[in-house]
Amino acid sequence: MKIKSILVFFTAIASFIVFSSYREGAATNGGWQCTGSETDQGNPLGCSSGGCHAKTATPGIAVTLELDSAGVPVTHYVGGFAYTVKITGTNNTTSTLPKFGLQISCIKDTIPQAVPVNEGTWPAPYPANTQYTAPGTYYLASVVEQIAVLSPASGTGATGTIYSETFNWTAPLAGTGTISFWGVLNAVNYNGTNDVGDLWNTKMIIIHESSVDGVFPIQQNAFNMHVSPNPATANANVTYSLKENANVEASIYDMFGRKVGDLFNGEQAAGEHTQSLDLSSLNLKSGLYILVINNGSIVSSQKLIIQ
């Protein structure tokens, strides 16, 4: 009986150490990735593993995920482009939850996989007290997550508190196809014990690929392109350089890969060039667009915001 009590005691201590260390991130400490993008190796959905937190998601923790380009939310990506991924949670419960943790993963396709294919990269720098964690012992989907408890973006934990973090993300190569982001946000009471007072919820979004009229591959900044001003209104200038004489075409595409306007087309000599862009004639709505320059062998692109 005494031996059994000792074993129970040490098991409890070990469990406390393991699960309390998850405040530094479950995957970081050899645990799981809990975003829901993976179905194998015992990966839980959300923060329910080990009974440290609530066993099921709490709708009162409203979670959103968004892919942003130059601060503008988008539903499509262009291969190789740099974006940011933002996760936000709002405490709509009556619980006081002054700290939080998170995980985000990105995989190919739109459903959880036993062997998920990670898509895109999560380049540094990372927000304070967060990091990228590569696949480990118990998970195959890489994540960005906290390495110390995080503080809210606004509020002190009461109803209406907002939790938020933003990470850099670079899209995979053109031709990858549809991808999905999976996130979990855990708002915690931070009382130093493993209990069910912590509340979490998950979110998944589907992001399609923009083909830019089916032209692959696109090389970012192959012509040392620069657009000014950007954001632009009625007019802008684009500067670029050509290594050899070429027929140059410039067009604008929306984020769904549809051509929405032609800007100029003609034979140009090697060297530096500046072209004036009459954006008002295109009658475009405010938003994010892609300026594409094609010299017949290379296609280069630059993001353009029209206000």
C-alpha positions in Angstrom: 0.0 0.0 0.0 2.8 2.4 0.9 4.7 1.5 -2.4 1.5 2.2 -4.3 1.1 5.6 -2.6 4.7 6.5 -3.5 4.2 5.5 -7.1 1.0 7.6 -7.3 2.8 10.5 -5.7 5.7 10.5 -8.2 3.3 9.9 -11.1 1.4 13.0 -10.0 4.7 15.0 -9.7 5.8 13.9 -13.1 2.5 14.8 -14.7 2.6 18.2 -13.1 6.1 18.8 -14.4 5.2 17.7 -17.9 2.0 19.5 -18.2 3.0 22.7 -16.4 6.0 22.8 -18.8 3.5 23.1 -21.7 3.2 26.8 -20.7 6.4 26.9 -22.8 4.6 25.2 -25.7 3.5 21.6 -26.0 5.6 20.8 -29.0 8.6 22.6 -27.6 8.6 20.2 -24.6 8.3 17.0 -26.6 4.5 16.9 -26.6 2.0 17.3 -29.4 0.9 19.8 -31.9 -2.7 20.5 -31.0 -4.1 22.5 -33.9 -6.2 19.7 -35.3 -4.3 19.4 -38.6 -2.9 15.9 -37.7 -4.9 12.8 -36.9 -2.1 10.3 -36.0 0.2 9.7 -33.1 -2.3 10.7 -30.5 -2.4 14.3 -31.4 -5.3 15.9 -29.6 -7.6 18.6 -31.0 -6.9 21.7 -29.0 -5.6 21.8 -25.4 -7.3 18.8 -24.0 -4.3 16.5 -23.5 -3.6 15.3 -20.0 -6.5 17.1 -18.4 -4.5 20.3 -17.9 -7.1 22.5 -19.5 -10.8 22.2 -20.6 -11.6 18.9 -22.2 -13.6 20.5 -25.0 -13.4 23.8 -27.0 -15.2 26.8 -25.5 -17.2 28.8 -28.1 -16.9 31.8 -25.7 -13.2 32.0 -26.8 -13.8 33.4 -30.3 -10.8 32.6 -32.5 -10.0 33.9 -35.9 -7.1 33.2 -38.3 -6.2 35.4 -41.3 -3.6 35.5 -44.0 -2.5 39.1 -44.6 -0.5 40.7 -47.4 0.8 44.2 -46.6 -1.8 44.3 -43.8 -4.7 43.4 -46.1 -6.5 40.0 -45.4 -6.4 37.7 -48.5 -8.0 34.4 -49.4 -5.5 33.4 -52.0 -1.7 33.2 -52.1 0.9 33.6 -54.8 3.7 31.1 -54.7 6.9 32.4 -53.1 5.3 35.6 -51.8 5.8 36.8 -48.2 2.8 37.1 -46.0 1.9 37.4 -42.3 -0.5 35.0 -40.4 -2.5 36.5 -37.6 -4.3 34.6 -34.9 -6.8 36.5 -32.6 -8.9 35.3 -29.7 -11.6 37.2 -27.8 -12.7 36.3 -24.3 -16.5 36.4 -24.5 -16.9 34.4 -21.2 -17.2 35.6 -17.6 -13.9 33.9 -16.7 -10.8 36.0 -15.9 -8.0 34.7 -18.2 -5.0 37.0 -18.1 -2.5 34.9 -20.2 -2.6 32.7 -23.3 -0.8 30.3 -25.5 -1.2 29.2 -29.1 -0.1 27.0 -32.0 -0.5 27.4 -35.7 0.3 24.9 -38.5 -0.1 25.0 -42.3 -0.6 21.9 -44.4 -1.5 20.9 -47.9 -5.2 20.3 -48.7 -8.1 21.1 -46.5 -8.7 18.1 -44.1 -6.6 16.7 -41.2 -4.0 14.2 -42.3 -2.4 11.2 -40.6 0.8 12.3 -42.3 0.4 16.0 -43.1 2.5 17.8 -45.6 3.8 21.1 -44.2 3.4 24.0 -46.6 5.2 27.3 -46.6 7.9 28.4 -44.2 7.8 30.4 -41.0 10.8 32.7 -41.2 12.3 34.8 -38.3 12.0 37.1 -36.6 9.3 35.7 -34.3 7.2 37.7 -31.8 8.5 37.8 -28.3 8.2 34.5 -26.4 7.3 32.5 -29.5 9.2 30.3 -31.9 9.0 27.9 -34.8 9.0 24.2 -33.7 10.0 21.6 -36.3 8.3 18.2 -36.4 9.2 16.1 -33.4 8.6 12.8 -31.6 4.8 13.0 -31.4 3.9 15.1 -34.3 4.6 15.7 -38.0 3.0 19.0 -38.6 5.4 21.8 -37.7 4.1 24.8 -35.6 4.7 28.2 -34.4 3.9 28.5 -30.7 4.7 30.2 -27.4 7.9 29.4 -25.5 6.6 31.4 -22.5 3.1 32.5 -21.4 1.8 35.4 -23.5 0.1 38.6 -22.5 -3.1 39.9 -24.1 -3.1 42.5 -26.9 -5.7 44.4 -24.9 -7.5 43.9 -21.6 -6.3 42.2 -18.4 -8.2 38.9 -18.8 -11.8 39.9 -18.1 -14.7 39.7 -20.6 -13.6 41.5 -23.9 -9.9 40.8 -23.5 -8.2 40.3 -26.9 -5.3 37.9 -27.4 -3.3 38.2 -30.6 0.0 37.3 -32.3 1.3 37.7 -35.9 3.9 35.5 -37.6 5.8 35.8 -40.8 5.0 33.2 -43.4 6.3 32.6 -46.9 4.1 30.8 -49.4 5.2 27.5 -51.0 6.3 27.2 -54.6 3.8 28.0 -57.4 1.8 25.0 -58.3 1.3 23.7 -54.7 -2.4 24.2 -54.8 -4.9 24.7 -52.0 -3.6 24.8 -48.4 -5.1 25.3 -45.0 -4.0 27.0 -41.7 -5.0 25.4 -38.4 -4.8 27.3 -35.1 -5.5 26.8 -31.4 -5.6 29.5 -28.8 -5.7 28.7 -25.1 -6.7 31.5 -22.7 -5.5 30.6 -19.2 -6.2 31.8 -15.6 -2.5 31.4 -14.8 -3.1 30.2 -11.2 -0.2 27.8 -11.2 -2.3 24.6 -11.1 -3.5 22.1 -13.7 -7.2 22.5 -13.7 -10.2 23.0 -16.1 -10.3 26.8 -15.6 -8.4 27.4 -18.8 -10.5 27.8 -21.9 -9.5 27.2 -25.5 -10.8 27.1 -29.0 -9.6 26.3 -32.5 -9.9 27.8 -36.0 -9.2 26.5 -39.6 -9.1 28.5 -42.8 -8.7 27.4 -46.4 -6.4 29.4 -48.7 -6.4 28.8 -52.5 -3.5 29.5 -54.8 -3.6 32.4 -57.3 -2.2 31.2 -60.6 -1.8 34.7 -62.0 -3.4 33.7 -65.3 -1.7 30.4 -65.2 1.8 31.7 -65.8 4.4 29.8 -63.7 6.9 30.3 -62.3 6.9 33.9 -61.2 10.1 35.4 -59.9 9.8 38.0 -57.3 11.7 41.2 -58.1 13.7 39.7 -61.0 13.9 43.1 -62.6 14.7 45.0 -59.4 11.1 46.4 -59.6 10.1 49.3 -57.3 6.6 50.9 -57.3 6.1 54.3 -55.8 3.9 55.4 -54.2 2.6 52.2 -52.8 -0.2 52.3 -51.6 -1.2 54.3 -54.7 -4.4 56.1 -55.8 -4.7 57.4 -59.4 -1.1 57.2 -60.5 2.2 55.4 -59.7 5.6 54.9 -61.1 7.4 51.6 -61.6 11.2 51.4 -62.0 12.9 48.3 -63.3 16.0 47.1 -65.1 16.5 44.9 -68.2 19.7 42.9 -68.8 19.0 42.8 -72.6 16.6 44.2 -75.2 13.1 42.7 -74.9 9.5 43.2 -75.5 8.1 44.1 -72.1 4.5 43.7 -71.0 3.0 45.0 -67.7 -0.3 44.0 -66.4 -2.3 44.0 -63.1 -3.9 41.0 -61.5 -6.2 40.6 -58.6 -5.6 38.1 -55.8 -7.7 35.5 -57.5 -5.2 35.4 -60.4 -7.5 37.3 -62.8 -6.0 39.9 -65.1 -7.8 43.2 -64.4 -5.8 45.6 -66.6 -2.9 46.1 -69.1 -0.5 48.9 -68.4 2.1 49.0 -71.2 3.5 46.7 -73.9 6.4 47.4 -76.2 10.1 46.8 -77.2 12.6 48.3 -74.7 16.3 48.5 -74.6 18.6 47.0 -71.9 19.1 49.3 -68.9 17.1 51.2 -66.3 13.5 52.2 -67.0 10.7 54.2 -65.3 7.1 53.9 -66.5 4.2 56.0 -65.3 1.1 53.9 -64.4 -2.4 55.3 -65.0 -4.3 53.4 -62.4 -7.4 55.5 -62.5 -8.2 54.4 -66.1 -8.6 50.8 -64.8 -11.5 51.7 -62.5 -10.2 49.2 -59.8 -11.7 48.9 -56.3 -9.4 49.6 -53.3 -7.5 46.5 -52.4 -4.4 44.4 -53.0 -3.2 43.6 -56.5 -0.2 42.1 -58.2 1.8 44.1 -60.8 3.4 41.6 -63.3 6.1 42.4 -65.8 6.9 39.9 -68.5 9.9 40.1 -70.9 9.1 37.0 -72.8 11.3 34.7 -70.7 11.0 35.9 -67.2 7.9 36.9 -65.3 8.3 39.1 -62.2 5.8 40.5 -59.8 5.3 43.1 -57.1 2.5 43.7 -54.7 0.5 46.9 -55.3 -2.1 48.4 -52.9 -4.7 50.7 -54.5 -6.5 53.0 -52.2 
